[in-house]
Structures are given as C-alpha cells and as structure tokens.
C-alpha cells in the first residue's frame, strides 16, 4: 500500500513563502507523474501542479509563476515551493500521482495565508 506524508504547511502572511514536502513509500516512485492538489473549505479538490517522471512541469493558471514543483527520486519525495502567497491559496495541500491513483490520500498539510 502506498503511503503519502505531506509536511511543511503553516501560517504565513500574504507575500510570504512556504516549501511543502511529500514523502511516498510503498511504490516505485520514479515512474509516476506526481501532482500537488489542494482543497479549500467548501470547495472541490483541485490540481495545482504536476511533474512528470522526466521532470516536465505544468501549473494551474492561478499559481503559475509563483509555485514551483520539483522531485527527488532518490528520496521518493516531491516538493512544492510556494512564493508570493495570497489569501486565496489557503487550503489543505495534498500530493498524489497524476492522475491520482494512490490510495488512500495522505492527511495533507494546512496552508493558511493571512495577515
């Protein structure tokens, strides 16, 4: 069974930065495209960023130019560097494969952007 453990969230002021990490175990991590997803209160979970097994990246328009996804296959870890954070980035952030096939989802990490 795949286990996903997200970390790195917290409370940050608008304009601030956070770096999220997701450690995966129980799978051949390197062959999968991985994604960061987020779910704000009262909203559906949405895809934020994707990185393929080869390292190509893609971003939701709402975070393009501010967020950077990366991965370290040796450590089975995917990262999300978030800069210039906005209040609308407030959500629980999750990682999973893209498309999301790993189950169950991890517990996520809360990101709150507020002054």
N, C-alpha and C positions, 0 to 999 in steps of 0.2 A: 504494500500500500504506500502510495506517495504521501509524504508529509511536507507541508509548506509552512514555514515560520517567518512571518513578516516582523520587522522591527524598524525603529528609527523615527517613528512619529512623535508628535508633541504639539505644544502650543507655541506659535510664532506670530510675530507682528506682521502686518502687511508689508511686503517688500523683502521679507526675510527669506531664509533658505533652510532646507532640510534635505537629508540624504536617507532614503529608505533602503533597506536590505531585505532580501528574501532568500532564505536557505531552503533548498529542496533536497530530499533524501528519498531513497527507495525507487529511483528511476535512473535511466541513462540520460541525464540532464542535457548533455551537449547536443543531442539530436533534435531537441524540440525548440520551436519558436516559443518564446516566453512573453507574457504580457503583464502589464500593471493595469489594474482595474480600480475603480473607486465607486463608492455608494454614499451619496449624501442622504440626510434624513428625508424620508418621504419620496425619494427618487429611485429609479431603477439603477442597477449596477451598470457602469459604462466603462468601455475600454479607453485607457489613457495613452498607452504607449506599447509598442511591440518591438521586439528584437528577434531576428531570425537566428537559426543555428550558425549562419555565416556572418552574422554581425550587422546585417542591414536593419535599419530602424524606420519606424513610422510613428506619427503622433496625431492625436486628436487636435483639431484646429484650435481648441480652447487652451492648449498647453504648448503649442508649437513655439519654439524659440525661447521657452522658459524651462522646460523639463528635458532631461537627458537620461535615456535608458542605456544601461551597459550590463555586461555579464562577465563572470569569471568562471569558465567551465571547470577549471581545476578545483574550484571551491564550491561548485554547484550552487552558485549564488548569482542573483540578478539584482541590480541596483536601480534606483530612480533618484537622480539629483534634481531637486526642485528649487528653482530660483525665482525671484520676483513674485513671491506667493501673494495670492489675492484671497479675500474672504470667500469667494465662490469656489476656491479649491478645498474648502473644509469638507471632509468626508472620511470614511474609513477606507483605507487603501489595501488592496489585496493583490497577490500575484497568482498566476496560474499559467498553464500553457496557453498558446493561441492557435486554434480556438481552445476554450477551456475544457480540457478533458480530465484533468487530475481531480480526484475527489477523495475526501471532502475538501472544501475550501479551508484555508487556514483561518486563524482568528482575526486576521487583519491588524492594521496599525492605524490609530486615530491621528488625523492631522487636523488641527484647528488653527485657523488664521484669523486673528482678532487683535484689535488694539485694546 
